[in-house]
């Protein structure tokens, strides 16, 4: 058995058709296995004599797949005459369904031997290669039509959808058909129509061609004028149901759709459609339209037809297609087709899904969940999961929750998050309470799951409460029976640490996570295979929490250990552990960046993005959020190294992903969208695109303001941070009064938050005071500016006394800013004291972590040198500025994009001081070097960037 997978339209089925054709040419038994083939299907095929090739298309959505493959495995293990049997599975991806299939049955797993699934790559990824495929297809279509081939595509083929060969073939057919239609009236002197087709309109173009074909065939057969609307609705209904088996089914459906007695013309249409489409699946009288991308578009054509294609079917139309008591396969097909279609047009598909879920929910909820898992292998943008969650909130029950639990909701998931939270909440509400181990363990497991699901939906306080209760129960159980319950306790502690960290309770978060790591380390020592994966995850979490508390070296050590474990596990079992490795690499990038090891940080983040991109291609529903998050980190890493255009591109991609996810699940993804927009604003600002930066930041603030109105405790901190960014963006555009208003609101919010939870928000309050001081200074409110900056220094001094590793850098920065403000106010002696203290702090920090703090030391020395010069202490100023130049020269050698400009500025300052001291030759040399650097920069960057 082999699995061949790839996205829709890539060419899987076409490739299998060709293989079947060649095998049949060699007189082998080869074909596509139909639905419901019967008990003895394999024996019947093998009894024909030659080797057998069985292709199973849409394997991930075949409810009978395990039964079919179990039969193959049993046949292979049986004694007696042997037959060569090959089974080729075709699917959209090799995600959870494939892993679960192999894990459930060792006999099925043995059919695969050691062969990995084969991912079908795009046939043509460059425009030139796509042009070649287009021309080859157009020549074939033109020959069939008896006309001249189209030797150059009139359609721009840059669109990424043309990675799929189906789109190239559709484009070729559409252009050939348009050319033929235009040529016919041209013979009579009428002007030819222009060919206007693009990737977005191709589906409708091909479906219009299909409908014109129906009309032509019907006219030649019976001479009647065809009811295209009826034919369209019959084909759409057959596609929704996965095909209609008998002629009687089609006739009964026709009566329901037309709401009148069937006529002879109706029978003619039914017979015509049967003759056209039966070749797709001879077990069905009227199969669904293939390939499935076209079938889905035909369904949407009925739900929301393009202009000129007739009136849309009403919301109740689906009740005529899928009736109460229908078999499970028809319902499953309808949920799957509508779920996939909703990714491209949720407005059209939503009413029909809602209608399907208004009745027989006990049966249909499980089928909708099964379909949701299948759809999730293709897209994270389906609304099926959200609509199922709404139906469950309205009409769900504990018995339905138990059925869904047996079916198992995948983790992680985007589209089924709300369903998972409802399920755990419902089961928890009806779970028995008691002091025995079994009852307590079951309740703790439900609470742990509920905490995870609530956290994913942004309900942080409720998530923390659930996590705390789970830990309390499991701690009691682990005290009674350590061997049985310590693993569960470790898992709950890990979850509790994450929830505490999200609410800014960093010390408590660190304590919980340390305990989890200690437990997992002991467990992994005894049973490495079982507990090394969990140890790696908890170490990655530990690294993040140590970093937030300023323990950067310890954070890096924990994260490196997590990555090493993850790499070993992913080498052994890639499918199982690549996601964990990717997550730990994202953490490693953050920890390396904290220590100023920017090149190494970028390398780790790039590897994480590459892994997540591969995973998200295979299973978008599970991994698109992680891909978006890693792209945000990649943008930050690229920006740190001066690669601003690349940083902007990565962040734009993240924003696009989050925008799509947030449009479908706002509660879960609006916060991430807002955060990505804030980052986008920063990167746009760095490239001089200040108006666009302001627009992105305003959108982030608007989102956070809405979220904070609904859930103040969860989102007021994010609103405060985004308002701080907005103040900076407004200030850059000279809108100083508006900037000051935004920054004052930031300070007020953080003041309220810090009064309530000082440990969590005093650092943010200090930072906002520092920014407020800058803005007051720009408006000439010098005394108020000085007061704000003094407040920032005082707060950071208190924090640095308690946690030096975490807050000494912030104290140094605030002292540097205070020195600058005092200098502008003419208070040079206090300014000098503040600047010297900042330099002393940065010098200590740079000795410990040169990569992280040498840039800050250089900037502080630069400010100190300028002040010394103003005070007439020119020799000291010269020594200080020389040190600045030396530092920037070293930094620019390693990272020219980030530091060449500031090196040039520091050389100009050096020139000034040298001139004042009469060292003109040295001053000239410094000036020449600065000019050369400016010239180099001017050739590399456009004027806005420079």
Secondary structure, 3 states (H helix, E strand, C coil): CEEEECCCCCCHHHHHHHHHHHHHHCCCEEEECCCCCCCCHHHHHHCCCCCEEEEECCHHHCCCHHHHHHHHHHHHHCCCCCCCEEEEEEECCCCHHHHHHHHHCHHHHHHHCCCCCEECCCCCCCHHHHHHHHHHHHHHHHHHHCCCCCCCCCCCCCCHHHHCHHHHHHHHHHHHHHHHHHHHHHHCCCCCCCCCCCCCCHHHHHHHHHHHHHHHHHHHHHCCCCCHHHHHHHHHHHHHHCCECCHHHHHHHHHHHHCCCCCHHHHHHHHHHHHHHHHHCCCCCECCCCCHHHHHHHHHHHHCCCCCCCCCCCCCHHHHHCCCCCCHHHHHHHHHHHHHHCCCCHHHHHHHHHHHCCCCHHHHHHHHHHHHHHHHCCCCCCCHHHHHHHHHHHHCCHHHHHHHHHHCCCCCCCCCHHHHHHHHHHHHHCCCCCCCHHHHHHHHHHHHHHHHHHHHCCCHHHHHHHHHHHHHHHHHHHHHCHHHHHHHHHHHHHHHHHHHHHCCCHHHHHHHHHHHHHHHHHHHHHCHHHHHHHHHHHHHHHHHHHHHCCCHHHHHHHHHHHHHHHHHHHHHCHHHHHHHHHHHHHHHHHHHHHCCCHHHHHHHHHHHHHHHHHHHHHCHHHHHHHHHHHHHHHHHHHHHCCCHHHHHHHHHHHHHHHHHHHHHCHHHHHHHHHHHHHHHHHHHHHCCCHHHHHHHHHHHHHHHHHHHHHCHHHHHHHHHHHHHHHHHHHHHCCCHHHHHHHHHHHHHHHHHHHHHCHHHHHHHHHHHHHHHHHHHHHCCCHHHHHHHHHHHHHHHHHHHHHCHHHHHHHHHHHHHHHHHHHHHCCCHHHHHHHHHHHHHHHHHHHHHCHHHHHHHHHHHHHHHHHHHHHCCCHHHHHHHHHHHHHHHHHHHHHCHHHHHHHHHHHHHHHHHHHHHCCCHHHHHHHHHHHHHHHHHHHHHCCCCCC
